[in-house]
Amino acid sequence: MYAEIDAATKQRIAILPSRVKVAKKHDQYSLTVFIKKGMGLFIRGVSGDNQEPVELLFEDALTR
């Protein structure tokens, strides 16, 4: 999925801060954090009653 992103979008991603939190109004609590470290992109999320962060795949984070 990430490999299919065009070069211009990848350049915009490269200048993002090291950590980006994403939130939107919804009827269920959910928090997704994108963490950029070196060449890696890590995604962690918390949702519902489960307060323990879990690793997410890029594709799963997009559906949130």
matplotlib code that plots the C-alpha trace (Angstrom):
import matplotlib.pyplot as plt

x = [0.0, 2.8, 4.7, 1.8, 1.9, 3.2, 6.6, 5.0, 3.0, 6.1, 8.0, 5.2, 5.3, 9.0, 8.6, 6.0, 6.9, 8.2, 4.8, 1.3, -1.9, -5.1, -8.5, -12.1, -15.6, -17.0, -19.4, -16.5, -13.2, -10.2, -6.7, -4.2, -0.6, 1.8, 5.4, 8.2, 11.7, 14.5, 13.2, 10.5, 6.9, 5.2, 1.5, -0.1, -3.7, -6.0, -9.7, -12.8, -12.3, -8.9, -6.4, -3.4, -1.8, -1.6, 0.6, -1.4, -0.7, -0.8, -3.9, -5.7, -5.0, -6.5, -9.8, -9.9]
y = [0.0, 2.5, 1.6, 2.7, 6.3, 8.8, 10.6, 14.0, 12.5, 10.7, 14.0, 15.6, 12.6, 13.1, 16.6, 15.6, 15.8, 12.7, 12.0, 12.8, 12.1, 11.7, 12.3, 12.8, 12.8, 9.3, 7.4, 5.2, 6.3, 5.7, 7.2, 6.5, 7.7, 7.7, 7.6, 8.3, 7.1, 7.2, 5.4, 3.6, 4.4, 2.9, 3.1, 2.4, 2.7, 2.5, 1.9, 1.3, -0.1, -1.6, 1.0, -1.0, 0.3, -2.1, -2.1, -1.4, -2.1, 0.9, -0.5, -1.0, 2.6, 4.0, 2.3, 4.1]
z = [0.0, 1.0, -2.2, -4.3, -2.9, -5.4, -4.9, -4.1, -1.2, 0.1, 0.1, 2.2, 4.6, 5.0, 6.4, 9.0, 12.7, 14.4, 16.0, 14.7, 16.7, 14.7, 16.2, 14.9, 16.4, 16.6, 18.9, 20.1, 21.7, 19.5, 19.3, 16.5, 16.7, 13.8, 14.8, 12.4, 13.5, 11.0, 7.9, 9.9, 10.3, 13.4, 14.1, 17.5, 18.5, 21.5, 21.0, 23.1, 26.6, 25.8, 27.1, 26.1, 22.9, 20.0, 16.9, 13.7, 10.1, 7.8, 6.0, 9.3, 10.4, 7.1, 7.9, 11.3]

ax = plt.figure().add_subplot(projection="3d")
ax.plot(x, y, z, "-o")
ax.set_aspect("equal")
plt.show()
